Amino acid sequence: MVQRRIPKIADLAPLMKFKAPELNARKRRLEAALTIHDLRAIAKRRTPKAAFDYTEGAAESEISLARARQAFEDIEFHPAILRDVSAVSTGWDVLGAPVALPFGIAPTGFTRMMQTEGETAGAHAAAKAGIPFSLSTMGTTSIEDVRAANPTGRNWFQLYMWKDRDRSMALVDRAATAGFDTLLVTVDVPIAGARLRDKRNGFSIPPALTVGTVLNALPRPEWWINFLTTEPLAFASLDRWSGTVGDLLDTMFDPTVTFEDLAWIKAQWPGKIVVKGVQTVADATRLAELGVDGIILSNHGGRQLDRAPIPFHLLPQVVREVGGELEVHLDTGIMSGADIVAAVALGARFTLVGRAYLYGLMAGGEAGVDRAIEILSGQITRTMRLLGVKTLEELEPGHVTQLARLTPIARPAGIPATR
C-alpha cells in the first residue's frame, strides 16, 4: 500500500515559483515565440490578408517554395562526439569584411506595407546583430534613410535593371555615395512571376480600401492605425504607383538584360558585386569568368518560375565548380538556424533570409526582427555544438547528407544532368 501524508509547507515552497506577469503585450508574445514558424503564426494574426499573402505567397502553385523548404527538411546530420564545444564562434569574413553570423537580411519589396517600421527596423536590427542589411530597389525606405538607420554597419543595395537605364544607374550612384559596400544584381526577373494570391486579393500599391479589406482590418486595428497615421509609402526608387505589383514589375523591368549589360554595371560599381538569382551550374561558371565577387543561388523565394531548381540541391555542385573563384551564397526556403548550418557545411559562404525576417517584423516591428535573429542565432549555435564543431570553418560536407526525394527520371538528349 502507498503511504500518504499531508504535504508540509516546507515541501511545497521549492515548487512554488510563480512568475510575475509580463504586462508588455509585444514583449510577451515575442518571448513566447520559439521558432520562426511561431513568429509566422503571430504575423498572420496581426497583418491584413493581402499584405501577409504578399509576403507568404509564391508563384502559381507555389511548388518551388514548398520544394525549397522540403529540401532543408530532407537532410541528415552526422555529429561527431567527444569534442570540446564549450565556446562556439558563428562569424567569419564575407566579401572581405567580418559578419557575426552566416546570414543577413535579404532585400524585400514594399516592406513598410508589411509593418510600418519597415526597412528602418531591419537595418537597426542588423546593425545590432553585426550582419548585413540589404535594401531592395522596391524597398519603401530611401537609400539615405537606411544609411542613417545603420550608419556603421554593412548595407547592401539590390538592383533591378529597368528599361530606363539612366534611372537605374542613378540609384547605383546614390548607393555608392551613401557608402553601401555591396551591389546585389537580381537577374531572374525579366518579367513578373504569376503571383496568384496577389491577383485574388486584388493587392495593389497602396492597398485599396474595399469592403473586403475593411472587414479584414476589423480584428487588426493596429496595422491600419499605423498605416493611416504614418507617412505615405515612399519607395527607394519611385514615388507612387497605382496598380498591382505584377503590373509594376512588368512596366519597369527590362527583359533584354544580358551578360554584357552585367559587365557594364560591374565596371561602374566601386564595391563588391554579387549576382542574385543563379539557378544553373553553367550560368555560375560564366559569372565566375566575368569576375563577379559572388553569386546567390536563388529562385527568388519561389516567386518567379514555379518548379524552378532547388537552390539547396544545386549548392554542392556549384561550389565544386566555382567555389574557388567566387563566394557562393544561398537563399530560398530557410526557416531555421539548422538550415543555415547545413548550407554552410555544403559550401555556402553566406545565406540570406527574407520571409523569416518579415515574419518577425510583422509579429513585432524591430523587436520582432531582433527576436527572429535571436532565434536563428540560437539554433545555429546549438546545431554546431551538437555536431561537434566550434567554428564555421570546421563545418564540411561530411556533416550533411541530402536525402533524395525528387530524382530525375530522364532528361532530353543533349542536356547534361549537371547543367
BAPA-677454 format. One record per residue (C-alpha): residue in three letters; residue number from 0; x, y, z. Coordinates in Angstrom, 2 decimals. Layout:
BAPA-677454
(pt ALA, NUM, (X, Y, Z))
...
end
This chain:
BAPA-677454
(pt MET, 0, (0.00, 0.00, 0.00))
(pt VAL, 1, (1.14, 3.54, -0.80))
(pt GLN, 2, (1.62, 5.54, 2.37))
(pt ARG, 3, (0.20, 9.06, 2.05))
(pt ARG, 4, (0.62, 12.17, 4.17))
(pt ILE, 5, (-0.43, 15.79, 4.25))
(pt PRO, 6, (2.26, 17.84, 2.45))
(pt LYS, 7, (4.15, 20.31, 4.58))
(pt ILE, 8, (4.57, 23.95, 3.62))
(pt ALA, 9, (8.33, 23.43, 3.62))
(pt ASP, 10, (7.88, 20.73, 0.98))
(pt LEU, 11, (5.70, 22.94, -1.23))
(pt ALA, 12, (7.85, 26.07, -1.04))
(pt PRO, 13, (10.52, 24.93, -3.55))
(pt LEU, 14, (7.75, 24.09, -6.06))
(pt MET, 15, (6.09, 27.48, -5.86))
(pt LYS, 16, (7.95, 29.57, -8.41))
(pt PHE, 17, (5.31, 31.95, -9.62))
(pt LYS, 18, (6.44, 34.40, -12.27))
(pt ALA, 19, (5.30, 37.99, -12.39))
(pt PRO, 20, (3.07, 38.51, -15.44))
(pt GLU, 21, (4.60, 40.38, -18.39))
(pt LEU, 22, (2.43, 43.46, -18.92))
(pt ASN, 23, (4.01, 44.45, -22.24))
(pt ALA, 24, (1.91, 42.58, -24.81))
(pt ARG, 25, (4.52, 42.80, -27.58))
(pt LYS, 26, (7.28, 41.51, -25.36))
(pt ARG, 27, (5.02, 38.76, -24.04))
(pt ARG, 28, (4.09, 37.40, -27.46))
(pt LEU, 29, (7.64, 37.61, -28.81))
(pt GLU, 30, (9.11, 35.81, -25.81))
(pt ALA, 31, (6.60, 33.02, -26.38))
(pt ALA, 32, (7.83, 32.57, -29.96))
(pt LEU, 33, (10.47, 29.82, -30.01))
(pt THR, 34, (10.74, 29.28, -33.77))
(pt ILE, 35, (10.32, 31.23, -37.00))
(pt HIS, 36, (7.11, 29.28, -37.51))
(pt ASP, 37, (5.85, 30.71, -34.20))
(pt LEU, 38, (6.63, 34.24, -35.45))
(pt ARG, 39, (4.80, 33.43, -38.67))
(pt ALA, 40, (1.68, 32.45, -36.71))
(pt ILE, 41, (1.77, 35.74, -34.79))
(pt ALA, 42, (2.36, 37.69, -38.01))
(pt LYS, 43, (-0.63, 36.08, -39.67))
(pt ARG, 44, (-2.90, 37.10, -36.80))
(pt ARG, 45, (-1.71, 40.71, -36.84))
(pt THR, 46, (-1.41, 41.50, -40.54))
(pt PRO, 47, (-4.16, 42.03, -43.13))
(pt LYS, 48, (-4.56, 39.13, -45.52))
(pt ALA, 49, (-3.37, 40.90, -48.67))
(pt ALA, 50, (-0.14, 42.12, -47.05))
(pt PHE, 51, (0.53, 38.79, -45.33))
(pt ASP, 52, (-0.14, 36.84, -48.52))
(pt TYR, 53, (2.24, 39.09, -50.45))
(pt THR, 54, (4.98, 38.02, -48.04))
(pt GLU, 55, (3.92, 34.41, -47.71))
(pt GLY, 56, (3.00, 33.67, -51.29))
(pt ALA, 57, (4.95, 32.45, -54.28))
(pt ALA, 58, (4.28, 31.94, -57.98))
(pt GLU, 59, (1.45, 29.90, -59.46))
(pt SER, 60, (1.01, 26.65, -57.48))
(pt GLU, 61, (3.87, 27.63, -55.10))
(pt ILE, 62, (5.68, 24.37, -55.81))
(pt SER, 63, (9.14, 25.96, -55.94))
(pt LEU, 64, (8.85, 27.35, -52.42))
(pt ALA, 65, (7.44, 24.12, -50.99))
(pt ARG, 66, (10.25, 22.10, -52.57))
(pt ALA, 67, (12.91, 24.50, -51.30))
(pt ARG, 68, (11.66, 24.17, -47.73))
(pt GLN, 69, (11.28, 20.41, -48.09))
(pt ALA, 70, (14.89, 20.15, -49.26))
(pt PHE, 71, (16.11, 21.51, -45.93))
(pt GLU, 72, (13.89, 19.10, -44.04))
(pt ASP, 73, (15.24, 16.22, -46.13))
(pt ILE, 74, (18.73, 16.28, -44.67))
(pt GLU, 75, (20.54, 14.07, -42.22))
(pt PHE, 76, (23.19, 15.50, -39.91))
(pt HIS, 77, (26.26, 13.48, -38.90))
(pt PRO, 78, (27.52, 14.65, -35.50))
(pt ALA, 79, (30.97, 14.00, -34.08))
(pt ILE, 80, (31.16, 13.15, -30.38))
(pt LEU, 81, (33.55, 13.97, -27.55))
(pt ARG, 82, (34.56, 17.39, -28.88))
(pt ASP, 83, (35.12, 20.48, -26.75))
(pt VAL, 84, (32.30, 22.79, -27.83))
(pt SER, 85, (32.20, 24.96, -24.71))
(pt ALA, 86, (32.82, 28.03, -26.90))
(pt VAL, 87, (31.43, 28.43, -30.41))
(pt SER, 88, (32.21, 31.13, -32.98))
(pt THR, 89, (29.48, 31.88, -35.54))
(pt GLY, 90, (31.28, 34.55, -37.54))
(pt TRP, 91, (33.81, 34.85, -40.36))
(pt ASP, 92, (34.61, 37.10, -43.31))
(pt VAL, 93, (32.09, 37.54, -46.13))
(pt LEU, 94, (33.03, 39.57, -49.21))
(pt GLY, 95, (36.11, 40.89, -47.48))
(pt ALA, 96, (34.60, 42.02, -44.17))
(pt PRO, 97, (33.52, 40.30, -40.95))
(pt VAL, 98, (30.00, 39.15, -40.13))
(pt ALA, 99, (28.88, 37.91, -36.72))
(pt LEU, 100, (26.55, 35.28, -38.17))
(pt PRO, 101, (26.45, 33.40, -41.50))
(pt PHE, 102, (23.22, 35.07, -42.62))
(pt GLY, 103, (21.99, 38.52, -43.47))
(pt ILE, 104, (18.68, 40.21, -44.21))
(pt ALA, 105, (17.55, 39.73, -47.79))
(pt PRO, 106, (16.18, 42.57, -49.93))
(pt THR, 107, (12.39, 42.71, -49.72))
(pt GLY, 108, (9.96, 44.94, -51.58))
(pt PHE, 109, (7.14, 47.07, -50.12))
(pt THR, 110, (8.41, 46.33, -46.60))
(pt ARG, 111, (6.54, 49.14, -44.83))
(pt MET, 112, (3.38, 47.58, -46.22))
(pt MET, 113, (4.09, 44.57, -44.02))
(pt GLN, 114, (4.66, 46.63, -40.88))
(pt THR, 115, (5.06, 50.36, -40.57))
(pt GLU, 116, (8.64, 50.32, -39.17))
(pt GLY, 117, (9.78, 48.63, -42.37))
(pt GLU, 118, (13.39, 48.72, -43.52))
(pt THR, 119, (14.42, 51.02, -40.66))
(pt ALA, 120, (13.62, 48.23, -38.19))
(pt GLY, 121, (15.54, 45.70, -40.29))
(pt ALA, 122, (18.58, 47.95, -40.65))
(pt HIS, 123, (18.66, 48.73, -36.91))
(pt ALA, 124, (18.33, 45.06, -36.01))
(pt ALA, 125, (21.03, 44.04, -38.49))
(pt ALA, 126, (23.40, 46.63, -37.07))
(pt LYS, 127, (22.89, 45.34, -33.53))
(pt ALA, 128, (23.46, 41.75, -34.66))
(pt GLY, 129, (26.56, 42.51, -36.75))
(pt ILE, 130, (25.06, 41.26, -40.03))
(pt PRO, 131, (24.43, 42.96, -43.41))
(pt PHE, 132, (21.14, 44.55, -44.33))
(pt SER, 133, (20.01, 44.54, -47.96))
(pt LEU, 134, (17.77, 47.27, -49.38))
(pt SER, 135, (15.62, 46.39, -52.38))
(pt THR, 136, (15.10, 48.64, -55.38))
(pt MET, 137, (11.43, 48.16, -54.48))
(pt GLY, 138, (12.01, 48.95, -50.81))
(pt THR, 139, (9.88, 51.55, -49.04))
(pt THR, 140, (12.69, 53.46, -47.34))
(pt SER, 141, (15.20, 55.60, -49.18))
(pt ILE, 142, (18.85, 54.67, -49.60))
(pt GLU, 143, (19.85, 57.62, -47.47))
(pt ASP, 144, (17.42, 56.81, -44.66))
(pt VAL, 145, (18.67, 53.22, -44.48))
(pt ARG, 146, (22.20, 54.55, -44.22))
(pt ALA, 147, (21.08, 56.85, -41.39))
(pt ALA, 148, (19.47, 53.88, -39.63))
(pt ASN, 149, (22.61, 51.77, -40.00))
(pt PRO, 150, (25.49, 54.27, -40.22))
(pt THR, 151, (28.33, 51.97, -39.15))
(pt GLY, 152, (27.06, 48.56, -40.25))
(pt ARG, 153, (27.13, 46.88, -43.63))
(pt ASN, 154, (24.48, 47.96, -46.11))
(pt TRP, 155, (23.93, 46.19, -49.43))
(pt PHE, 156, (21.82, 47.52, -52.30))
(pt GLN, 157, (19.79, 45.22, -54.55))
(pt LEU, 158, (19.38, 46.38, -58.14))
(pt TYR, 159, (16.73, 45.51, -60.69))
(pt MET, 160, (17.77, 46.77, -64.11))
(pt TRP, 161, (14.95, 48.87, -65.51))
(pt LYS, 162, (14.08, 49.78, -69.05))
(pt ASP, 163, (15.18, 53.29, -68.05))
(pt ARG, 164, (18.92, 52.58, -67.67))
(pt ASP, 165, (19.79, 56.10, -66.55))
(pt ARG, 166, (17.33, 55.89, -63.69))
(pt SER, 167, (18.73, 52.50, -62.64))
(pt MET, 168, (22.28, 53.76, -62.57))
(pt ALA, 169, (21.24, 56.89, -60.68))
(pt LEU, 170, (20.16, 54.55, -57.88))
(pt VAL, 171, (23.51, 52.76, -58.06))
(pt ASP, 172, (25.32, 56.08, -57.76))
(pt ARG, 173, (23.22, 57.04, -54.74))
(pt ALA, 174, (24.01, 53.73, -53.05))
(pt ALA, 175, (27.73, 54.17, -53.67))
(pt THR, 176, (27.63, 57.74, -52.35))
(pt ALA, 177, (25.80, 56.53, -49.23))
(pt GLY, 178, (28.56, 54.01, -48.51))
(pt PHE, 179, (26.77, 50.78, -49.42))
(pt ASP, 180, (29.57, 48.25, -49.81))
(pt THR, 181, (27.92, 45.57, -51.99))
(pt LEU, 182, (25.63, 45.61, -55.02))
(pt LEU, 183, (23.25, 42.67, -55.46))
(pt VAL, 184, (22.16, 42.48, -59.09))
(pt THR, 185, (18.98, 40.41, -59.38))
(pt VAL, 186, (18.80, 38.61, -62.73))
(pt ASP, 187, (15.75, 36.34, -62.51))
(pt VAL, 188, (13.03, 38.91, -63.14))
(pt PRO, 189, (12.79, 39.60, -66.89))
(pt ILE, 190, (9.05, 39.74, -66.19))
(pt ALA, 191, (6.97, 39.20, -63.06))
(pt GLY, 192, (6.03, 35.70, -61.99))
(pt ALA, 193, (2.35, 34.81, -61.74))
(pt ARG, 194, (1.69, 35.56, -58.07))
(pt LEU, 195, (-1.86, 34.34, -57.88))
(pt ARG, 196, (-2.51, 35.23, -54.24))
(pt ASP, 197, (-1.92, 38.90, -55.05))
(pt LYS, 198, (-4.30, 38.74, -58.02))
(pt ARG, 199, (-7.00, 37.03, -55.98))
(pt ASN, 200, (-6.59, 39.52, -53.14))
(pt GLY, 201, (-6.58, 42.49, -55.51))
(pt PHE, 202, (-3.32, 43.52, -53.84))
(pt SER, 203, (-2.36, 46.98, -55.04))
(pt ILE, 204, (0.13, 49.68, -54.12))
(pt PRO, 205, (-1.12, 51.40, -51.99))
(pt PRO, 206, (-3.72, 48.95, -50.64))
(pt ALA, 207, (-7.26, 49.77, -51.67))
(pt LEU, 208, (-9.96, 50.26, -49.07))
(pt THR, 209, (-12.66, 47.88, -50.24))
(pt VAL, 210, (-15.45, 46.15, -48.33))
(pt GLY, 211, (-13.22, 43.06, -48.09))
(pt THR, 212, (-10.16, 44.90, -46.79))
(pt VAL, 213, (-12.22, 46.84, -44.26))
(pt LEU, 214, (-13.78, 43.65, -42.90))
(pt ASN, 215, (-10.35, 42.01, -42.77))
(pt ALA, 216, (-9.00, 45.05, -40.91))
(pt LEU, 217, (-11.50, 44.90, -38.04))
(pt PRO, 218, (-9.51, 42.37, -35.94))
(pt ARG, 219, (-6.22, 44.08, -36.90))
(pt PRO, 220, (-6.75, 47.74, -35.96))
(pt GLU, 221, (-3.11, 48.40, -35.01))
(pt TRP, 222, (-1.90, 47.71, -38.55))
(pt TRP, 223, (-4.41, 50.08, -40.09))
(pt ILE, 224, (-3.87, 52.79, -37.48))
(pt ASN, 225, (-0.13, 52.65, -38.18))
(pt PHE, 226, (-0.66, 52.64, -41.93))
(pt LEU, 227, (-3.07, 55.57, -41.94))
(pt THR, 228, (-1.25, 57.76, -39.40))
(pt THR, 229, (2.34, 57.46, -40.64))
(pt GLU, 230, (4.00, 58.85, -43.76))
(pt PRO, 231, (2.55, 57.52, -47.03))
(pt LEU, 232, (4.60, 54.80, -48.67))
(pt ALA, 233, (7.67, 56.19, -50.43))
(pt PHE, 234, (9.97, 53.92, -52.35))
(pt ALA, 235, (13.71, 53.74, -52.70))
(pt SER, 236, (13.25, 54.14, -56.43))
(pt LEU, 237, (9.88, 55.70, -57.29))
(pt ASP, 238, (7.34, 57.99, -55.73))
(pt ARG, 239, (3.95, 56.42, -56.32))
(pt TRP, 240, (2.30, 53.54, -58.13))
(pt SER, 241, (-1.38, 52.73, -58.53))
(pt GLY, 242, (-1.87, 49.15, -59.63))
(pt THR, 243, (-0.86, 45.59, -58.85))
(pt VAL, 244, (2.67, 44.52, -58.01))
(pt GLY, 245, (2.85, 42.38, -61.14))
(pt ASP, 246, (1.83, 45.33, -63.33))
(pt LEU, 247, (4.54, 47.44, -61.73))
(pt LEU, 248, (7.24, 44.83, -62.34))
(pt ASP, 249, (6.23, 44.29, -65.95))
(pt THR, 250, (6.16, 48.05, -66.59))
(pt MET, 251, (9.57, 48.71, -65.07))
(pt PHE, 252, (11.84, 45.71, -65.61))
(pt ASP, 253, (13.91, 45.19, -68.72))
(pt PRO, 254, (13.66, 41.73, -70.32))
(pt THR, 255, (16.60, 42.49, -72.65))
(pt VAL, 256, (19.35, 42.50, -69.99))
(pt THR, 257, (22.34, 40.30, -70.92))
(pt PHE, 258, (25.75, 39.28, -69.58))
(pt GLU, 259, (27.18, 42.26, -71.45))
(pt ASP, 260, (24.90, 44.60, -69.50))
(pt LEU, 261, (26.05, 42.97, -66.28))
(pt ALA, 262, (29.69, 43.60, -67.23))
(pt TRP, 263, (28.75, 47.25, -67.88))
(pt ILE, 264, (27.17, 47.55, -64.43))
(pt LYS, 265, (30.19, 45.89, -62.82))
(pt ALA, 266, (32.53, 48.41, -64.41))
(pt GLN, 267, (30.64, 51.29, -62.78))
(pt TRP, 268, (30.27, 49.91, -59.25))
(pt PRO, 269, (33.18, 50.62, -56.86))
(pt GLY, 270, (32.42, 47.91, -54.29))
(pt LYS, 271, (31.70, 44.19, -54.30))
(pt ILE, 272, (29.22, 42.86, -56.84))
(pt VAL, 273, (27.07, 39.76, -56.31))
(pt VAL, 274, (24.62, 38.26, -58.81))
(pt LYS, 275, (21.34, 37.07, -57.29))
(pt GLY, 276, (19.09, 34.50, -58.94))
(pt VAL, 277, (21.60, 31.97, -60.31))
(pt GLN, 278, (19.95, 28.59, -60.99))
(pt THR, 279, (22.35, 26.56, -63.15))
(pt VAL, 280, (25.97, 25.46, -62.95))
(pt ALA, 281, (26.56, 26.78, -66.47))
(pt ASP, 282, (25.49, 30.31, -65.50))
(pt ALA, 283, (27.57, 30.15, -62.30))
(pt THR, 284, (30.61, 29.25, -64.40))
(pt ARG, 285, (30.03, 32.10, -66.81))
(pt LEU, 286, (29.68, 34.57, -63.95))
(pt ALA, 287, (32.95, 33.33, -62.45))
(pt GLU, 288, (34.61, 34.03, -65.80))
(pt LEU, 289, (33.09, 37.52, -65.75))
(pt GLY, 290, (34.83, 38.17, -62.43))
(pt VAL, 291, (31.94, 38.90, -60.08))
(pt ASP, 292, (32.69, 38.62, -56.36))
(pt GLY, 293, (29.83, 36.29, -55.51))
(pt ILE, 294, (26.63, 34.64, -56.64))
(pt ILE, 295, (23.42, 33.89, -54.77))
(pt LEU, 296, (21.80, 30.59, -55.62))
(pt SER, 297, (18.15, 31.59, -55.50))
(pt ASN, 298, (14.84, 31.01, -57.25))
(pt HIS, 299, (13.52, 34.30, -55.83))
(pt GLY, 300, (11.80, 32.59, -52.95))
(pt GLY, 301, (9.68, 30.64, -55.44))
(pt ARG, 302, (8.11, 33.90, -56.63))
(pt GLN, 303, (9.16, 33.77, -60.29))
(pt LEU, 304, (9.31, 30.47, -62.23))
(pt ASP, 305, (7.33, 27.77, -60.48))
(pt ARG, 306, (9.07, 24.36, -60.46))
(pt ALA, 307, (12.44, 26.14, -60.68))
(pt PRO, 308, (15.62, 24.38, -59.47))
(pt ILE, 309, (16.02, 23.97, -55.72))
(pt PRO, 310, (18.96, 26.18, -54.66))
(pt PHE, 311, (20.00, 23.93, -51.76))
(pt HIS, 312, (20.16, 20.91, -54.06))
(pt LEU, 313, (22.25, 22.89, -56.54))
(pt LEU, 314, (24.70, 24.10, -53.91))
(pt PRO, 315, (27.28, 21.25, -53.70))
(pt GLN, 316, (27.85, 21.08, -57.44))
(pt VAL, 317, (28.14, 24.85, -57.87))
(pt VAL, 318, (30.65, 25.01, -55.02))
(pt ARG, 319, (32.73, 22.26, -56.67))
(pt GLU, 320, (32.71, 24.11, -59.99))
(pt VAL, 321, (33.28, 27.74, -58.97))
(pt GLY, 322, (33.77, 27.85, -55.19))
(pt GLY, 323, (37.46, 28.59, -55.59))
(pt GLU, 324, (36.80, 31.62, -57.80))
(pt LEU, 325, (33.96, 33.44, -56.04))
(pt GLU, 326, (31.76, 33.26, -52.96))
(pt VAL, 327, (28.63, 31.13, -53.21))
(pt HIS, 328, (25.67, 32.42, -51.20))
(pt LEU, 329, (22.19, 30.93, -50.88))
(pt ASP, 330, (18.61, 31.91, -50.20))
(pt THR, 331, (15.07, 30.48, -50.58))
(pt GLY, 332, (13.40, 28.19, -48.07))
(pt ILE, 333, (15.44, 28.98, -44.96))
(pt MET, 334, (13.29, 28.74, -41.83))
(pt SER, 335, (15.76, 27.71, -39.12))
(pt GLY, 336, (19.35, 28.01, -37.99))
(pt ALA, 337, (19.83, 24.32, -38.78))
(pt ASP, 338, (19.04, 25.13, -42.43))
(pt ILE, 339, (21.80, 27.73, -42.38))
(pt VAL, 340, (24.31, 25.35, -40.79))
(pt ALA, 341, (23.52, 22.72, -43.44))
(pt ALA, 342, (24.08, 25.27, -46.22))
(pt VAL, 343, (27.43, 26.35, -44.77))
(pt ALA, 344, (28.51, 22.72, -44.38))
(pt LEU, 345, (27.83, 22.14, -48.08))
(pt GLY, 346, (29.90, 25.14, -49.09))
(pt ALA, 347, (27.78, 28.28, -48.85))
(pt ARG, 348, (29.77, 31.21, -47.56))
(pt PHE, 349, (26.65, 33.10, -46.59))
(pt THR, 350, (22.85, 32.92, -46.63))
(pt LEU, 351, (20.05, 35.47, -46.81))
(pt VAL, 352, (16.70, 35.32, -45.02))
(pt GLY, 353, (13.65, 37.12, -46.37))
(pt ARG, 354, (10.37, 35.69, -45.13))
(pt ALA, 355, (11.90, 34.72, -41.78))
(pt TYR, 356, (12.85, 38.36, -41.24))
(pt LEU, 357, (9.45, 39.65, -42.40))
(pt TYR, 358, (7.58, 37.26, -40.09))
(pt GLY, 359, (9.47, 38.82, -37.20))
(pt LEU, 360, (8.79, 42.33, -38.48))
(pt MET, 361, (5.05, 41.68, -38.81))
(pt ALA, 362, (4.96, 40.00, -35.41))
(pt GLY, 363, (6.54, 42.87, -33.53))
(pt GLY, 364, (8.36, 45.54, -35.52))
(pt GLU, 365, (12.04, 45.99, -34.74))
(pt ALA, 366, (11.71, 43.89, -31.58))
(pt GLY, 367, (10.26, 41.12, -33.74))
(pt VAL, 368, (13.21, 41.29, -36.12))
(pt ASP, 369, (15.53, 41.12, -33.12))
(pt ARG, 370, (13.65, 38.02, -31.99))
(pt ALA, 371, (13.91, 36.38, -35.43))
(pt ILE, 372, (17.68, 36.95, -35.46))
(pt GLU, 373, (17.94, 35.71, -31.87))
(pt ILE, 374, (16.04, 32.51, -32.74))
(pt LEU, 375, (18.19, 31.78, -35.81))
(pt SER, 376, (21.40, 32.60, -33.94))
(pt GLY, 377, (20.50, 30.29, -31.06))
(pt GLN, 378, (19.62, 27.48, -33.45))
(pt ILE, 379, (22.92, 27.91, -35.32))
(pt THR, 380, (24.94, 27.76, -32.11))
(pt ARG, 381, (23.05, 24.76, -30.76))
(pt THR, 382, (23.31, 22.84, -34.04))
(pt MET, 383, (27.04, 23.49, -34.29))
(pt ARG, 384, (27.60, 22.26, -30.74))
(pt LEU, 385, (25.56, 19.14, -31.31))
(pt LEU, 386, (27.55, 18.47, -34.48))
(pt GLY, 387, (30.77, 18.81, -32.50))
(pt VAL, 388, (32.17, 21.91, -34.23))
(pt LYS, 389, (33.39, 25.18, -32.71))
(pt THR, 390, (33.76, 27.32, -35.85))
(pt LEU, 391, (32.11, 27.69, -39.22))
(pt GLU, 392, (35.39, 26.64, -40.83))
(pt GLU, 393, (35.04, 23.20, -39.23))
(pt LEU, 394, (31.72, 22.56, -40.97))
(pt GLU, 395, (32.21, 20.38, -44.05))
(pt PRO, 396, (30.12, 18.22, -46.44))
(pt GLY, 397, (30.61, 15.14, -44.30))
(pt HIS, 398, (28.33, 16.70, -41.68))
(pt VAL, 399, (25.30, 16.63, -44.00))
(pt THR, 400, (23.58, 14.17, -46.31))
(pt GLN, 401, (20.94, 15.46, -48.70))
(pt LEU, 402, (18.27, 12.75, -48.74))
(pt ALA, 403, (16.70, 12.06, -52.13))
(pt ARG, 404, (13.01, 12.74, -52.59))
(pt LEU, 405, (12.93, 14.17, -56.12))
(pt THR, 406, (15.20, 12.44, -58.66))
(pt PRO, 407, (15.10, 12.98, -62.44))
(pt ILE, 408, (13.62, 10.09, -64.41))
(pt ALA, 409, (15.13, 11.23, -67.71))
(pt ARG, 410, (16.42, 14.34, -69.40))
(pt PRO, 411, (16.15, 15.45, -73.02))
(pt ALA, 412, (19.09, 14.37, -75.17))
(pt GLY, 413, (21.96, 16.83, -75.14))
(pt ILE, 414, (21.19, 18.36, -71.71))
(pt PRO, 415, (23.73, 17.19, -69.11))
(pt ALA, 416, (22.30, 16.31, -65.70))
(pt THR, 417, (24.70, 18.79, -64.10))
(pt ARG, 418, (23.59, 21.74, -66.14))
end
